[in-house]
Amino acid sequence: MPVEFLSDDEAAAYGRYAGVPTRAELEKMFFLDDADRRLIGRRRGDQHRLGFALQLTTARFVGRFLPDPLEVPAEVIDYLAGQLGVADVSQIKQYTERRQTQFDHQDEIKKAYGLREFSAVEAEFTAWVDARAWNTGDGKKSIFVDGVSWLRTNKVLLPGVTTLTRLIARVRDEATEWLHGTLYGILSPRQRVILARLLEVLEGARSSDLERWRIPGQGQAALGRHPAGGGVDLHRPDPRL
């Protein structure tokens, strides 16, 4: 698991086929329009035309090129072959015989459809994550999900899952630490002492007062007056602080 906020299954499903696309997905994401066909038509041989179409539609559907472009459901290959009039779909196996071909096709697809590598927008994306963490307080997983949408919307090929999760985790942690440091900096010395006492676990206790306050049904009852505050009413501001 790359980081703690994604499960093994979620990490494994990132940027790849999670099963067979539905009929609706095939018709929407794998339909070859006139522009697609013109570009595909420049290839020689059914294996190259089908392989090019496969890489094009895979990037469109999962957001990235696969290390093995043939690691797709058979239904996807059959659907594309039907549109291209390729009778013998087994020819697709020849597509990866020359490895450089798939990379050449990827470059052509990126140029034709305006797709960008993550490295080209990393600084912009980092700023987006920082603003999201600061303005919303959303968790890492929520930022990750919306971050993937941001990349897809901006025609950016998805980076590796480890790259993306580590960046989000780092930026959010930095934003949280900065926020905590800022809030702590505006507290008076007395307020700092009170907050520190709320974190103490007294002898014979199993948790701190702050932890108990977070339990539904117990927090409100404890919030009236607290000995750690030295007589401070925690419901209202104390003019001495």
Stockholm file with secondary structure:
# STOCKHOLM 1.0

chainA/1-241         MPVEFLSDDEAAAYGRYAGVPTRAELEKMFFLDDADRRLIGRRRGDQHRLGFALQLTTARFVGRFLPDPLEVPAEVIDYLAGQLGVADVSQIKQYTERRQTQFDHQDEIKKAYGLREFSAVEAEFTAWVDARAWNTGDGKKSIFVDGVSWLRTNKVLLPGVTTLTRLIARVRDEATEWLHGTLYGILSPRQRVILARLLEVLEGARSSDLERWRIPGQGQAALGRHPAGGGVDLHRPDPRL
#=GR chainA/1-241 SS CCSTTSCHHHHHHTTSCCSCCCHHHHHHHSCCCHHHHHHHTTSSSHHHHHHHHHHHHHHHHHSSCCSSTTCSCHHHHHHHHHHHTCSCGGGGGGGGSSHHHHHHHHHHHHHHHTCBCGGGTHHHHHHHHHHHHHHHCCCHHHHHHHHHHHHHHTTBCCCCHHHHHHHHHHHHHHHHHHHHHHHHHTSCHHHHHHHHHHTCCCTTCSSCHHHHHTSTTTHHHHTSBCGGGTSCBTTSCCTTC
#=GC SS_cons         CCSTTSCHHHHHHTTSCCSCCCHHHHHHHSCCCHHHHHHHTTSSSHHHHHHHHHHHHHHHHHSSCCSSTTCSCHHHHHHHHHHHTCSCGGGGGGGGSSHHHHHHHHHHHHHHHTCBCGGGTHHHHHHHHHHHHHHHCCCHHHHHHHHHHHHHHTTBCCCCHHHHHHHHHHHHHHHHHHHHHHHHHTSCHHHHHHHHHHTCCCTTCSSCHHHHHTSTTTHHHHTSBCGGGTSCBTTSCCTTC
//
